[in-house]
């Protein structure tokens, strides 16, 4: 194999494909990147950890085709440290010579036959949407994905494609995050669950552009195509939460707050809360304001946040981190909090009446002596 290319092209491809490289594996080849050069001038780099596979492509000047596997970390560091110039890559019998400017390296590679093939995705259904839209949808729901391996289905996000478009739902037993978006290109109604770890990588690969991302659902895997990069993730199997029935919407108390203002109040009160010193927020929904207090072994804290409407004096407790993460994900200057009682969830929706996101946070029972 022999090819040359701009250093920046190779470096970007390495950074992308390396996201799926195994940090430690019983198969040494999976700790590396599969490098393939074709007659067309396409050079492919693939990383695969047997859960997620990422293949990135760039154009080079290929004079000899071939393939091999190189240790991902070392290969990445070598290319990163090379001068910003044209890089020449030559390989024969798994012996590699890499040169750029006056810098040269000789390495031993790994037989590409040792690198498992990426899963084949039998296209069953597909959708297309702008990269920045999918990136936003993942960002606004990923925080609620569960890390509890006893319920594997909830360690991913549910994709629901129907007449309303695309709905993404994440739930971890304490909160729920939902994001909707109309979809112009789709073929039918379908749903599937993608692991949260894979979606985190999709979010990083997607750009803030209207360039399309194609999402293809197969029988056991899902493929995301973003420009010259594809990501293949296994589908999670199981029974996802009946989320429509889990969200209470006939809540008698509805108050509106400025998102950043409420977030700032909670952040200040949370300064005395930590992993070692846990304590719920006690929120009293009064007339035109929310009184927020908490108490830990090192002291007390309180703050007040103006709001529109009356909470009828409702006293309710929340985990501070869960509320902060929901508010940070809200993409509106103002949100409406829908409440019913101290033991029913708080619903957070846009104050402008649109329904493109909804967050649900379960309350925490308060002790009488707090």
N, C-alpha and C positions, 0 to 999 in steps of 0.2 A: 504494500500500500504506500502511495506517495501522493501528497497534496500540499498546496500552499493556500494560505488565507490571511485575511487581516486579523491581527491579534484580538481586536475588540469583538469580532463575530464569534470566534471560538470561545472567548472568555464568557460572553453572554450565554452561549449555549451550555457551557459547563455549569454556570450558576443555576440555570433553569433545571437541567436534568439532574443535578446533584441533590435537588430537594427530595428525590425519591430513592436515594442510595441508602442501603442498610448501614447503620453505624457499626453493627457487629452481627455477623451471620456465620452459620456453619458452612455456607457456600462462599468461599473466598471471592468468587467472581461478582457476587452481589454487593461487595464493598467497593466495587469499581464501576466504571462507566464503559458501556459498549460503544466503540467508535466504528463507524461504517462509512466508507467512501464509495460513491457510485460513479459510473461513467457520465451521468448527466451533470455532474458537478455538485450534486447534493451530498452533504456530509451530515450524518446523523449521530447524535449522542443520546444514549438511553440509560436511565437509572431505574432500578426496579427493586422494591423491598418485599415483593410477594403480596403486598396489600395495594400499593399504588405504583403505577409505572408512568414515567414521563419521558417522552421522546421529543427532542428539539432538533431542528434542521436549519442549516445555513449553507450558503453557496461558497465553494472553494474552487481552486483550479486543480482538478484531479487528473494526475497522469498515470496512476496505477490504482486500480480498485482493490478493496480488501476490507478486512474487519479484525478487530482485536479488542481486548479489555485492558484498561489501565487503572491503577489504584486512584480512586476519585480524589482523595484529599491531596495526595502528592501531585497529581496531574494539575489540579486546580491551582495549587501554590506555584508550580513551575510557570504556568501560563500567566498567572497574575504578576509575577515578578519579571517577566520578559519585557524588553523594550516595546514601545508602541510602534510596531512596524509589521511587515509581512512575516509570518511564521511559516517555516518549512517543516513538514512532518514526513519522515521516511521510516518504513517498517519492513523488516525481512526476518522471517522465522521467529516472530514475536520479539525481536530485538528492535528497539525504537530509537531513532535519533531525532531530536527536536532542536531546531536552531532558529534564532531570531536575532538579527543584528550580529553582535559579536558573542552572544550567549549560546551555549550548546549544552545539551543534556543527552545522555544515553541511559535507557531504561529497559528492563525486562517486562514484557506484558504477560497477559493471561490468555489462554486459548478461548476464542469466542464461543466454542462449542460448550464451554462450561457455564455460559450465561443463559439462564432460562428464557424461553420466548415469552414475549408479552401476550396476555390473553387475547383471544380473538373476540371481538364484539359483534355479535349477530344483530344488525340493526333491526329493531322492532318498531320503535317510535322515536321521534326527534322533535326538537324545538330549536329555534334560533332567536337570540336576543343580543343587544349591545353588550360589549364586555363591561362597560362601566355600570350597567344595570345589574348584571349578575354579581359583580364585585360588591355593589351596594347591598344587594339582597343577602349575600353571605355575611357581610360585615354586621348587618342588623339582626342576625339570628344566631350566629356561631357561638355567641357567649352563653346561650342557653342549652347547648348540646351537653348531654350527660357524659361523665367520665366513669360511671358505674358499670363495670364489665359484667355484672350479674344480669343486667338488662341490655344486651348488646344492641338491640334495635334502636334504643334511645341514644346511643353514642354517635348517631348520625342525624342528618336533617332530612325530613320528608319533602319530596317534590311532588306537588299535585298539579297536573295539567288538566284543565277543564274549560268550560265555556267562559269562565271569568279570567282565564289566562294562566299564569304560573303563581302558585302559592307555595312558599317555603315555610316549614314549621319545625321548630326545635323545642325540646322539652327535657327537663332533668328531674322532675318530681317536685321541684320547689318553685319553678317558674316556667313560663312558656313565651316564646317569641315567634311572631308570625309576620310575614311580609308578602304583599301581593303586587303583581305587575301584569298589565295586559301583554299578550304575546301575539305578534303578527303572523309568525310562521310556526305552525304546529300541525301534526297529523293525528287527530283523535284525542281521546281522553285517557290518561294513564297516570300512574304514580309509582315512585320508587324511593328508596332511602340510600343516601350516600354517606359514608363515614365522615365524621367531622374533620379528621386529620387530612383526608384527601381534599375536602372543601377549603381548608386553610391554604393548601398549596394552590388551588384554583384561584382563590382570592389574590394571592401574591403574583400569579402569572398574568391575570387580567389587568388591562391598562384602563386609564380614565379616558377612553375613546369610545366612539360609536362603532368601531370595528366589530364585526359579529363574532360570537362564540356559538358554535354548534354543539348541542348536547344530544347524544345518541344513547338510547336505552337498549341494552341487550338483555338476554335471558339471565345472565349472572353478573354482568358488568355494565358500567356506564362510561362512555367516552366523551371527553370535553375537548373540542378542537378550537384553539385560539391562535390564529395566524399560522406560523410554522411550528407550533408546539401542540402536541396532543398529550392528554393525561387520561389514563385508564384506571378506574377504581372499581373494586368489587362492590356489588350491591349487598346491603344488609337485609337479612331475611327475618321475618317475625311479624308480630302484630303490634303496629304502632298505636299509640294512645288515640282514642276516639276524641280528637281535639275539638271538633265542633261542639260536642255535647259537654266538654269540660269547661268551656268559656261561658260564664254567666254574663248576660248582657242587660237584663232587666234590673239594673241597679238604681235604687231610689236617690242616692247621693251622687251628684256630678259636679265637680269643682274644676276650675281651670287655673293653671299656674304657668309662670314663665319657666321653661325647662332649665335654663342655666342657673336661674336664681334658686330653684329648689335643689338642684344638684350641688350648688355651692354651700347651701345650708347643711345638707347631709354630709358633705365632705368635712365641714368644720366640726360638726358634732362628732364625726367618726374619728377625729384625731386621738381620742382616748380609748378607742376600740382597736383591738389587735387579735391575732390568732390565739395568743395566750390570754388576753383579756376580752373575751367575747361578751357582747351584751346587745340586746335588740334595741332598735329605735322605738321610742314611745311617741306616737303621733296623735295629737288631739286636733281634730278637724273642727275648728270653731267658726265664727262669723268673720269671713274675709281674711283669715290667716290660719296657717298650720303651725302649731307649737310642737317642736321636735326636741325631745330630751333623751338622754341616756346616762347610765351610771355604771362605772366599773370600779375596781379596787383602788385605782389611782385618783378618782375624782368623778365629778359630774360635768355635764355639758348640756347647753340648751341653745336653741336658736328659733327664730320665727320667720316664716316665709309668707308673704302676702299671696292671696288667692282670690279668684272671683267666684262668689257663691257661698253657700253655707254647708258646713259638714255636720250640722245638728249635734255638735259636741261629741261625735264618734271618736272613741279612743281605740287605736289599733297599733299593733307592733309589727315591725319589719326587720329583716336582715339588711343591714346597711349596704353590704356589697351588692346584693341582688337588686336593690333599688337604684344604686348608682350606675350599675351596668346597663339597666334598662333605660335610664334617662340619658346616658351617654350615647346609646344607640338610636334615640329618638331624633328624627331629622326635621324637627319643627321648633320654631321659637316658643310656641306654647303647646301644652298637652292638657288633655282632660283626664282627671282621675275619676273612675267610676267605682263606687263603694257601696256596700250594703250593711255589713256587720263586722264585729271584731274577728270573726272566724271564717269569713268568706274572702276570696281573692280580690286584690286591687287590679283593675283593668286600666291600662294606660293607652290612650289613643290620640291621634292628632286633634287639636282643638278646632281646626278649620272644617271638620266634618268629613274629611276624606277618610277612606278606610284602607290605605295601602300598608299600614303597619298596626300591630296590636301586641302589647306586652302584658302578660299576666304574672303577678307576683303573689305568692301565698303568704298570708300573715303568720306572725309568730305569737304564740300565747304569752301574754304579759303576766309577770308575777305581781301580786298586789303590793309588795313592798318596794317595787322599783322607784 
